[in-house]
Amino acid sequence: MSNVAAVLYSYYPQDPRPRREAEALVEEGIAVDVICLRSAGQLAEETINGVHIHRLAQRRFRGGKLLYIRQYLSFIFRAFLKLTGMHLRKRYGVVHVHNMPDILVFSALVPKLSGSRVILDLHDPMPELYMTKFLIREDHIAIRLLKFLEKWSIRFADIVITPNIAFRKRFISRGCPAEKLFIVMNSPQDSFTRRDQEEDRSCASTASQKLVVMFHGSIFERHGLDTALDAMVILRKEIPNLEMRVYGDGDYVQEFLGRIAELDLTGIVHFGGQLTHQAVKKEVLASTVGIVPNKLTPFTNINMPTRIFEYLSLNKPVIVSRTDGVQDYFDDNSIIFFDAGNAQSLADAIRKVHCNGEHVQQILDRGLQIYRKHLWAQEKSRLLAMVRSLLQKEAYHPAEADAE
């Protein structure tokens, strides 16, 4: 059984981590079937870059806790039936389940009972994310339940992977065996980092004429765009060519747009909506500096945003909130930090980029050295080694450098 099934409560190929990992397996000659949600306009079945996609007739909607529970339970049931039927025909060697929710891993019950190995890919720790999203305390019954379900989901899986050091520490602190939990970071694929001379020429002229501050990603309140707007207010008179470009989608969009109008920033801040991966690359190349202005919350404090590597991979400096998750990898000599939620601190950091080009380049060079230790080629090799060992019914024994 050298084929793999992946199950995710999200859209494919829009979700970058499952896409990177599925395509890595296909490149290795492993057949991959993906079971996922189906958004408007998507086909029920198709093949993209060798990955066979099976979309269930369900979409994702944002809302309160009860809506999330209903959607999760509906998808788990549908995914269980779909995966079971496909497994009886194809006999998967490995089932790769992506959270959220953690308990989606139990959709692989029948393959597991018939000998398949199961990977649980913990993109995010659900307790911290829901504490942040719904503003509830750690001792709330819902958070205690999420921790309980996390524990049993991890116990069900054969191998658990997660994207960064802080997440790994958190899962281990809640009882996950260290020898079962490995890191596969969210590093950009070669298709994102590869540059050509035409792209460099077209974007260099734009970046040289303005100080372009860029944000891309999910437009959520916790991502600190209100802090970024307040920083623009501080800087708009002293930096005449200042511009901020924001791309993405999320439940904070309307409030964000209203805040732009309220602060009279319509001539400086431009919102471009959701972009394709390649369009994001073009905009990064046309920017001066990227920002990741996350607020300090139980979740963002231990997150290591992929966007940091995306800016660095294209030789762009990046300004980041000072959090534990980022400081596991970077220090003040390798990235530009600011104090989370502090508009003046963010404005000072942007001013630093504007006025201290040589020093900023030195920081960027050191940041690039750290990024190059975590290129997708290395992360992919670790993932492939795990899958090969599971397909061969062997225990995975990482190299010492890959163990953490």
Secondary structure by P-SEA (a helix, b strand, c coil): ccbbbbbbccccccccaaaaaaaaaaaacbbbbbbbccccccccccccccbbbbbccbbbbbbcaaaaaaaaaaaaaaaaaaaaaaaacccccbbbbbcccccccccaaaaaaabbbbbbbccccaaaaaaaacccccccaaaaaaaaaaaaaaaaccbbbbccaaaaaaaaaaccccccccccccccccccccccaaaaaaaaaaaaacbbbbbbccccccccaaaaaaaaaacccccccbbbbbbbbccaaaaaaaaaaaacccccccccccccaaaaaaaaaacccccccccccccccccccaaaaaaaaabbbbbbcccaaaaaccccccccccccccaaaaaaaaaaaaccaaaaaaaaaaaaaaaaaccaaaaaaaaaaaaaaaaacbbbbccccccc
